[in-house]
Amino acid sequence: MISDILDLDATAQAAAITKGDVSATELARAAIARIEAGEPALNAVTQRFFDQALDAVSADLPTGPFRGVPFLVKDFYCHMAGTPTTGSAKLLEQNVIDHDSALMARYREAGFVTLGKTNVPEMVTMGTTEPVWRGPTRNPWNTRHTPGGSSGGAAAAVAAGYVAVAHANDGAGSIRIPASCCGLFGLKPSRARVTLGPDVGEAIGGITAEHVVSRSVRDSAAVLDATAGALPGDPYIAPEPPESFLAAIARPRKGLRIGLTLDAPDGTRAAPECQAAALRAAALLRDLGHEVEEVTLPFDGPAFRAALSTFWPMTVTRGVSAIAATRGAAPEVLLRELEPFNQHLFALGISRRAVDYIKDLVFFQGMARAMGRFYQGYDIWLSPVLPFAPPRLGYFDATVLGGETAWNRVLDSFMFTAPANVTGLPSASVPMTLSDEGLPIGIQLTAKLNDEATILNLAAQLETANPWAMPGKNT
């Protein structure tokens, strides 16, 4: 049945199309039907391009590795010509882009058929997806809970079976957090592995990375093979890997040295069920022939939290200031169009001086040096992804909590994930277990700079040793 093929990973879907078991049109129609059945209960897909997608599959698609496979794009950064990029901010409702980003062009060349765009929190500033304008996205495992963020719409869509893989990006955990919350694999590549061009150089401090959330490790590897690479003028360039990322998972490695932490670097305590997931992963990895020991990370965790707390708000200040400049208005004029949380971040960011920004960057560069030394003795840092299981919708609501309390909760949620962003390291969330309430809990694997291959190899071993399920298919 076509629905069975839609339940496969993207690699298997592409193979089924190639063999003639299903046509690209049939698969696109099945994915569209599943989206229409699942929405608006989940509210994961906020822009729909169904007619354009069906037109595309009726024409000659590129003969890439994912020819004819349904796909969704996150409503942030990855521009798709002729469609709005809004970041779920109403002030960007009419922000129609007239060109594809380089990444979007590579998705097209790979053969993906884009059905729509997925929901994000306003201005992609937190690890949940509850924008006031677009409305909240719900976790397919339990619709009272968050799917995470900021790629929450993408993760909910993949977990619900709309598509097998969806575009995502990560500035402080925005691939890994929703992957953990929704039981998916989510790799944040190394800094500059995938270009942000031609519109963006480094975003802010080089913290943002582009990739996907996926059902399988092999899909993530194959998509990275299809999309990695720089553009002329990029501020950083990641070196070419010695072999394809897909080839890197073919031969399971043994004897890796793994350093385990159960609490976040700043001292934030992880919930017992999150610690248990990391300990389960450690036991599995030892059974697979690896060495695991508890470690202390070699940087000042409380100082990291303090630096991130002043640095991250500038993402909003920068974004609003850029929008205001295009409209010939003062940034403060646009503030009333923002949600309370982003008003709070803007107020924090606008008070920062250029010298403060440089000071934070220098601190983060010191962290990168320290982690470089750490990886002389270890191949992987193993940890929880989040310090808590997926919370209920409203847990981060600044309207109820006030800006400062909401911001502290968001910072708590970033403490395991954001170190990889500010240092540029590759890092991934791997599904591991379920919470007491039956919600997914992932574990995080972080490697040295430009060593996605080791993460993918180890994650593929865990995928075999500890197969993960989708909602409604958990046996």
C-alpha positions in Angstrom: 0.0 0.0 0.0 1.1 3.6 -0.6 0.6 4.4 3.0 3.1 1.7 3.9 5.7 3.3 1.6 5.0 6.7 3.1 5.9 5.2 6.5 9.4 4.3 5.2 12.4 6.5 5.5 13.3 8.9 2.6 16.0 6.6 1.2 13.5 3.7 1.0 10.8 6.0 -0.5 13.2 7.0 -3.3 14.1 3.4 -4.0 10.4 2.5 -4.2 9.9 5.3 -6.8 12.9 4.2 -8.8 11.7 0.6 -8.8 8.2 1.6 -9.9 6.5 0.4 -6.8 4.9 3.9 -6.5 5.0 7.0 -8.6 6.2 10.4 -7.3 2.7 11.7 -7.9 1.0 8.9 -5.9 3.4 9.5 -3.0 2.9 13.2 -3.1 -0.9 12.8 -3.1 -0.6 10.3 -0.1 1.6 12.8 1.8 -0.9 15.6 1.1 -3.8 13.5 2.3 -1.9 12.7 5.5 -1.2 16.4 6.1 -4.8 17.3 5.5 -6.0 14.6 7.9 -3.4 15.5 10.6 -4.0 19.3 10.4 -5.2 21.4 12.1 -4.9 19.1 15.1 -1.1 19.3 15.0 -0.7 22.7 13.3 2.7 21.8 11.9 2.4 23.0 8.3 1.6 26.7 8.1 2.1 27.2 4.4 0.9 24.7 1.8 2.2 24.4 -1.8 0.2 21.3 -2.9 -0.6 22.5 -6.4 2.9 23.5 -7.1 4.2 20.2 -5.8 1.9 18.2 -8.0 2.9 20.3 -10.9 6.6 19.6 -10.1 6.1 15.8 -10.0 4.2 15.8 -13.2 7.2 17.4 -14.9 10.8 16.0 -15.1 12.3 16.0 -11.6 16.0 16.1 -11.2 17.6 12.7 -11.0 19.0 13.2 -7.5 19.1 10.7 -4.6 15.7 11.7 -3.3 13.9 12.0 -6.6 10.1 12.3 -5.9 10.3 12.2 -2.1 7.9 14.5 -0.3 9.6 17.2 1.8 8.8 20.2 4.0 10.9 23.4 4.6 11.1 25.3 7.9 9.8 28.8 7.7 13.1 30.4 8.5 16.4 31.1 6.5 15.9 28.5 3.7 14.2 30.8 1.2 11.9 29.3 -1.4 11.4 31.6 -4.4 7.9 33.2 -4.6 6.9 32.3 -1.0 7.1 34.2 2.3 9.8 33.6 4.8 8.1 34.8 8.0 9.7 33.2 11.1 6.0 33.0 12.3 6.2 36.8 12.9 3.2 38.6 11.6 5.3 41.7 10.8 7.0 39.5 8.1 3.7 38.2 6.7 4.4 39.8 3.3 8.1 38.9 3.2 8.0 37.2 -0.1 11.4 36.2 -1.4 12.2 36.3 -5.1 14.9 33.6 -5.1 15.9 30.3 -3.7 18.6 30.1 -1.1 21.6 27.9 -2.1 20.3 25.2 0.3 16.8 25.3 -1.3 18.4 24.9 -4.7 20.3 21.8 -3.4 17.1 20.3 -2.1 15.5 20.7 -5.5 18.6 19.2 -7.2 18.4 16.2 -4.8 14.9 15.6 -6.1 12.8 16.5 -3.1 9.3 17.7 -3.7 8.4 20.5 -1.3 4.8 20.4 -0.1 4.9 23.4 2.3 6.6 25.2 5.2 6.6 24.3 8.8 5.8 26.3 11.9 8.3 27.9 14.2 8.2 30.1 17.3 8.1 33.8 16.6 11.6 34.9 15.5 12.8 31.3 16.3 14.0 32.3 19.7 12.9 29.4 22.0 12.8 25.7 22.2 9.0 25.4 21.8 6.8 26.2 18.8 3.9 28.3 20.1 3.7 31.5 18.0 0.6 33.7 18.7 0.1 34.5 15.0 0.4 31.0 13.6 -0.8 29.2 16.7 1.0 26.3 18.6 2.2 23.1 17.1 1.4 20.0 19.1 3.5 17.0 19.8 2.1 13.9 17.9 3.0 11.7 20.8 0.8 13.7 23.1 -0.9 16.9 21.8 -0.9 18.6 25.2 2.9 18.8 25.0 5.3 20.8 23.0 7.2 19.2 20.0 10.1 21.4 20.9 11.5 24.2 18.8 12.4 26.1 17.0 12.1 23.4 14.3 9.0 22.1 16.1 6.8 22.1 13.1 9.3 20.1 11.1 9.8 17.5 13.9 6.0 17.2 14.5 5.5 16.7 10.7 8.1 13.9 10.5 6.9 12.2 13.7 3.3 12.3 12.5 4.4 10.6 9.2 3.6 13.5 6.9 7.1 13.2 5.4 10.2 11.1 6.2 12.6 14.1 6.5 12.2 17.8 6.8 14.4 20.8 6.7 15.5 22.3 10.1 18.1 24.7 11.5 19.8 25.1 14.8 21.0 28.2 16.6 20.9 27.0 20.2 19.5 23.5 19.9 16.7 24.0 17.4 17.3 20.8 15.5 18.2 18.6 18.5 15.6 19.8 21.0 12.6 19.0 18.7 14.2 15.8 17.5 14.4 14.7 21.2 10.9 15.8 21.9 9.5 13.9 18.9 11.6 10.8 18.9 13.7 11.6 15.8 17.3 11.8 14.7 18.5 15.3 14.5 22.1 16.3 13.5 23.4 19.8 13.8 26.4 19.8 11.5 29.7 21.6 12.1 29.9 25.4 11.5 29.9 26.1 7.7 29.3 22.5 6.7 26.1 23.8 4.9 26.2 27.3 3.5 23.7 30.0 4.6 24.3 31.8 1.3 23.7 33.9 -0.6 21.6 35.9 1.9 23.5 35.2 5.2 27.1 34.9 6.0 27.5 33.8 9.6 24.1 34.9 11.1 25.2 36.0 14.6 28.6 34.8 15.7 28.4 31.7 13.5 26.0 29.9 15.8 23.5 28.7 13.2 23.6 25.5 11.2 21.3 24.1 8.6 20.2 20.5 8.1 17.2 18.2 8.7 15.3 16.1 11.2 14.8 12.5 10.0 13.4 9.1 10.9 16.7 7.4 10.2 20.4 8.1 10.5 21.1 7.1 6.9 18.7 9.7 5.6 20.5 12.4 7.6 23.8 11.3 6.2 22.6 11.1 2.6 20.9 14.5 2.8 24.1 16.0 4.2 26.0 14.5 1.3 23.6 16.2 -1.1 23.6 19.6 0.5 27.0 20.2 2.2 29.4 22.7 0.7 30.3 26.4 0.7 29.5 29.3 -1.6 32.1 31.9 -2.8 32.4 34.5 -0.1 31.3 32.4 2.9 33.1 33.6 6.0 34.0 30.1 7.0 34.5 26.9 5.0 34.4 23.4 6.4 36.9 21.0 4.9 35.8 18.3 2.6 35.2 15.0 4.4 37.5 12.1 3.5 34.5 10.0 2.3 30.8 10.5 2.0 28.8 10.7 5.2 26.7 7.8 4.0 29.8 5.7 3.6 31.0 6.7 7.1 28.1 4.8 8.7 28.7 1.6 6.7 31.5 0.2 8.9 30.6 0.3 12.7 33.6 1.7 14.6 34.7 0.2 17.9 36.7 1.4 20.9 35.6 5.0 20.8 36.4 7.1 23.9 33.2 8.7 25.3 32.9 11.3 28.1 29.6 11.3 29.8 27.9 14.2 31.7 24.5 13.9 33.4 24.0 17.5 34.4 24.4 20.6 32.2 27.7 22.5 32.2 26.2 25.4 34.1 25.0 23.0 36.9 21.4 22.8 35.8 20.2 19.4 37.1 18.7 17.1 34.5 15.5 15.3 35.6 16.1 11.6 36.7 14.4 10.3 33.5 16.8 12.4 31.3 19.8 11.1 33.3 18.4 7.6 33.0 18.3 8.0 29.2 21.9 9.0 29.1 22.9 6.2 31.4 21.0 3.7 29.1 22.9 5.0 26.1 26.2 4.7 28.1 25.4 1.0 28.8 24.5 0.3 25.2 27.7 1.9 24.0 29.8 -0.1 26.4 28.0 -3.3 25.1 28.9 -2.1 21.6 32.6 -2.1 22.5 33.2 1.6 23.5 34.7 3.1 26.5 32.5 5.4 28.6 33.4 7.4 31.7 31.9 10.4 33.5 33.8 13.6 32.9 33.7 17.3 33.7 33.8 19.6 30.7 36.8 22.0 30.6 35.1 25.3 30.6 33.3 27.6 33.1 29.7 26.5 32.8 28.1 29.3 34.9 30.1 31.9 32.9 28.9 30.2 29.7 25.3 30.7 30.8 25.9 34.3 31.7 27.5 35.0 28.3 24.7 33.2 26.4 22.1 35.1 28.4 23.5 38.4 27.1 24.4 37.2 23.6 21.2 35.4 22.5 18.9 38.4 22.9 20.9 40.2 20.2 19.4 37.7 17.7 16.1 39.5 18.1 17.7 43.0 18.3 19.5 42.3 15.0 16.5 40.9 13.3 14.1 43.6 14.3 16.7 46.3 13.5 17.2 44.8 10.0 13.4 44.8 9.3 13.0 48.3 10.6 15.8 49.5 8.3 14.0 48.1 5.2 10.9 50.0 6.3 12.6 53.3 7.2 11.3 53.0 10.8 12.9 52.9 14.2 13.1 49.4 15.7 11.1 50.4 18.7 8.1 51.2 16.5 7.9 47.5 15.5 8.0 46.2 19.1 4.3 46.3 19.6 4.0 43.7 16.8 6.1 41.3 18.7 5.2 38.8 21.4 6.1 39.7 25.1 9.0 37.2 25.1 10.7 38.8 22.1 10.0 42.3 23.4 11.9 41.2 26.5 14.8 39.9 24.5 14.9 43.0 22.3 15.1 45.2 25.4 18.0 43.0 26.7 19.8 43.1 23.4 19.5 46.8 22.6 21.3 47.7 25.8 24.4 45.7 24.8 27.5 47.5 23.5 29.7 46.4 20.6 32.5 45.7 23.0 30.1 43.4 25.0 29.3 41.4 21.9 33.0 41.0 21.1 33.6 39.9 24.8 31.0 37.2 24.5 32.5 36.0 21.2 36.0 35.8 22.7 34.6 33.8 25.6 33.0 31.4 23.2 36.2 31.1 21.3 37.9 30.2 24.5 35.3 27.4 25.0 36.1 26.1 21.5 39.8 26.0 22.4 39.0 24.1 25.6 36.8 21.6 23.8 39.5 21.1 21.2 41.8 20.0 24.0 39.0 17.8 25.5 38.7 16.0 22.1 42.4 15.1 22.3 41.3 12.5 24.9 37.8 11.7 23.9 35.9 11.1 20.6 32.4 12.0 21.9 30.7 14.0 24.6 27.6 12.1 25.6 24.8 13.9 27.5 21.1 14.5 27.8 19.6 16.9 25.2 17.2 18.6 27.6 17.2 18.8 31.3 13.5 17.8 31.3 11.0 15.7 29.3 8.9 17.5 26.7 6.9 20.0 28.8 3.3 20.9 28.4 2.3 23.7 26.0 2.5 27.0 27.9 5.6 26.1 29.9 7.6 29.0 28.4 4.7 31.5 28.1 6.1 35.0 28.9 2.5 36.4 28.9 1.8 34.4 32.0 5.3 34.1 33.5 6.8 37.4 32.6 9.8 37.9 30.4 12.5 37.1 32.9 11.1 33.9 34.2 10.3 32.7 30.7 13.9 33.6 29.6 15.4 31.6 32.5 13.3 28.6 31.5 14.5 28.9 27.9 18.1 29.2 29.1 17.7 26.0 31.1 16.5 24.3 27.9 19.6 25.5 26.0 22.3 24.4 28.5 23.1 21.0 27.0 22.7 22.0 23.3 24.0 25.6 22.9 27.7 24.8 23.7 27.9 23.1 20.3 26.5 26.2 18.6 28.9 28.7 20.1 31.9 26.5 19.5 30.8 25.3 16.0 30.9 21.6 17.0 28.7 18.9 15.3 26.1 17.5 17.7 23.1 15.2 17.4 20.0 14.1 19.2 19.4 10.3 19.1 16.1 8.8 20.3 16.7 6.7 23.4 13.7 6.1 25.6 10.3 7.3 26.7 9.4 9.5 29.7 7.1 8.4 32.5 4.3 10.1 30.5 5.2 8.2 27.3 7.0 11.0 25.5 10.3 10.6 23.7 13.6 11.5 25.4 16.8 11.7 23.3 20.5 11.7 24.2 23.1 14.0 22.7 26.3 13.0 20.9 28.8 15.9 20.3 32.1 15.4 18.4 35.1 17.4 17.6 34.9 20.1 14.9 34.2 18.7 11.4 33.7 15.1 12.7 30.1 14.5 11.8 31.2 11.0 10.6 31.9 9.7 14.1 28.5 11.0 15.3 26.7 9.4 12.4 28.6 6.1 12.8 27.8 5.9 16.5 24.2 7.0 16.1 23.7 4.3 13.4 25.0 1.7 15.9 22.5 2.9 18.5 19.8 2.9 16.0 20.4 -0.8 15.4 20.9 -1.7 19.1 17.9 0.4 20.2 15.3 0.8 17.4 13.0 3.7 17.8 9.3 3.9 17.0 6.9 6.6 15.7 3.7 7.6 17.4 1.1 4.9 17.2 3.7 2.4 16.1 5.4 1.9 19.5 5.5 -1.7 20.3 
